[in-house]
Amino acid sequence: MSSNLPESALTCDWNKKKDGLDPNSLTVPKKHRNALNANECRTFCEMKMLPGCGSYGFNSNSRVGDNNCFLLPSTLIEAEINLAQPGSYEIYKYECT
């Protein structure tokens, strides 16, 4: 079956970038939210509750209501992620390849 998409079409998806990170140590704009699960945290980002949101951090080990979701900008880069302090959040970023 052939596709009508050009060969150069990008595939975009949410990719886990890092486990065990503390978003408080990131030097980018961020916003706390309370989420029921990682999917709800991602939805908050997609709704642009933080302008320019394209990354998020979720702590699956926290209780609901404990600011377990961090919304982060799409400009978050690997270098910033690698400099962050250890913590209990998984960081995801929307990327196209």
N, C-alpha and C positions, 0 to 999 in steps of 0.2 A: 504494500500500500504506500503510495507516494504522499508526501506532505506538500502543502502549498507554501510552507515557510522557507525563506531563503536559507542557504547553508550557514550563513553568518548569524542566524537567530540565536539569541542568548537564552540559556536556561537559568532561571533565578529561583532561589530557595533560601530558607533559613538554615544556616550551618552552625553547628556548635564550634566555637573558637577555643574555649578554655573551660576547664573544670577547676573548682577550688580557688575562686578569685574573690577579692573584696572590692566591690564597685565603689565604696566610699573612698578608696585610694586612687581612683581614676581622676585625672585633672580635666575632665570634659563636663559639659552641662549634663545634669541627670535629674530624674524625677522619681520619687518613691511612689509605689502604688501597692495596694493589697490585692493579691490575685488568688483565686481558688486553685490554679494550676499554671503550668508553663504556657499552655495554649491561651489562657485568658491574659497572661502577661504579654504575649505576642500580639494579641488582639488590641490591647491598649496601645502598643507601639504603632500598629497599623492604623489605628484611629488618630494618630498624631497627637496624643495627649501631651507629648513633648514635641514641639515643632522640630521637624527634621529627623524624627526618630527612625533609626534603621538598625538598631541593636538593642538587646535587652539582657538583663541578668535575672535569673530566677533561683531562689533557694528552696528546693523541694523538702529540706529538712526542717523548715520553720513552720510554726503554727499559722493558720489563716489569721490575718489581722496584724501580723508582725512586719509590715513593710517588706514582704518577701519578693517584691518585684522592683527592679530598677529599669527605667526607660533611659536609653542612651542614644546619642546622635549617630547618624549614618556615617559620620566622618571618623568614627572610632577606628584607629589603625593598630596593626599588630604590635608596633613598638610600645604604644600605650598599654595594651593588654599585657605585654611581657613585663612591664615595669610595675604592674599592680601588685599589691600585697596579697598574700594567701588569704583565703576566706572560704565561704561555703556556697558561693553562687556559681552557676553555670552561665557562661556568656554565649549568646547567639547573635549572629549578624546576618542580615539579608544581603546576599551576594549573587552576582550574575557571572556565569562562565560561558 
